[in-house]
């Protein structure tokens, strides 16, 4: 009974020992990234020129997208061929 009580009290006190990660960027690189993300969110660095695509550009993008479906997705990937390029010669 006493061991069960101690075990339960220990488990109940366990969350009190954890500490949250301090908010905000920790490194200069992360601070720079956070700054760029904030620019995106606030739209303060957005271009004033409206960017559009011509009908030809849209058609080419659609063709490229449709062509991506012609490649079969393999059932599994072979681990031993990582980093090697198949020459396609069938050898």
C-alpha positions as CSV (number, residue, x, y, z in Angstrom):
1,X,0.0,0.0,0.0
2,X,2.8,2.4,1.0
3,X,4.8,1.7,-2.2
4,X,1.7,2.2,-4.4
5,X,1.0,5.6,-2.7
6,X,4.6,6.7,-3.2
7,X,4.5,5.5,-6.8
8,X,1.3,7.4,-7.5
9,X,2.6,10.6,-5.9
10,X,5.8,10.4,-7.9
11,X,3.8,10.0,-11.2
12,X,1.5,12.9,-10.2
13,X,4.6,15.2,-9.5
14,X,6.4,14.2,-12.7
15,X,4.8,17.0,-14.9
16,X,5.9,19.6,-12.4
17,X,9.6,18.8,-13.1
18,X,9.3,19.4,-16.8
19,X,10.3,22.8,-18.3
20,X,9.0,24.4,-21.4
21,X,11.3,25.6,-24.2
22,X,11.8,29.4,-24.1
23,X,9.8,31.1,-26.9
24,X,11.6,32.9,-29.6
25,X,14.6,32.2,-31.8
26,X,17.7,30.8,-30.2
27,X,20.3,31.4,-32.8
28,X,21.1,34.2,-35.2
29,X,20.1,32.0,-38.2
30,X,16.8,31.2,-36.6
31,X,16.2,34.9,-35.9
32,X,16.9,35.7,-39.5
33,X,14.5,33.0,-40.6
34,X,11.8,34.3,-38.2
35,X,12.3,37.8,-39.6
36,X,11.7,36.6,-43.2
37,X,8.6,34.6,-42.1
38,X,7.2,37.7,-40.4
39,X,7.7,39.7,-43.6
40,X,5.7,37.1,-45.5
41,X,2.9,37.2,-42.9
42,X,2.7,41.0,-42.8
43,X,2.9,41.5,-46.6
44,X,5.0,44.5,-45.9
45,X,7.6,43.5,-48.5
46,X,5.2,42.4,-51.2
47,X,5.7,43.5,-54.7
48,X,3.4,46.3,-55.9
49,X,3.4,44.8,-59.4
50,X,0.8,42.2,-60.0
51,X,2.4,39.0,-61.2
52,X,0.4,37.0,-63.8
53,X,1.1,34.1,-66.1
54,X,0.2,34.1,-69.8
55,X,-2.0,31.5,-71.3
56,X,1.0,29.8,-72.8
57,X,2.8,29.7,-69.5
58,X,-0.3,28.2,-67.8
59,X,-0.6,25.6,-70.5
60,X,3.1,24.6,-70.3
61,X,2.8,24.3,-66.5
62,X,-0.3,22.2,-66.8
63,X,1.4,19.9,-69.4
64,X,4.4,19.5,-67.1
65,X,2.1,18.7,-64.2
66,X,0.2,16.1,-66.2
67,X,3.5,14.6,-67.5
68,X,4.6,14.0,-63.9
69,X,1.8,11.3,-63.6
70,X,3.5,9.2,-66.4
71,X,6.2,8.0,-64.0
72,X,5.1,4.9,-62.0
73,X,5.6,5.1,-58.2
74,X,7.5,2.0,-57.1
75,X,6.0,-0.3,-54.5
76,X,9.3,0.0,-52.5
77,X,12.6,1.7,-52.8
78,X,15.8,-0.3,-53.0
79,X,18.1,0.8,-50.2
80,X,21.4,-0.2,-51.9
81,X,21.0,2.0,-54.9
82,X,21.0,5.3,-53.0
83,X,23.1,7.9,-54.8
84,X,23.4,5.9,-58.0
85,X,21.9,7.0,-61.3
86,X,20.5,4.4,-63.6
87,X,22.0,4.9,-67.1
88,X,18.9,3.3,-68.7
89,X,21.0,1.0,-70.9
90,X,19.4,-2.1,-69.4
91,X,22.7,-3.7,-68.3
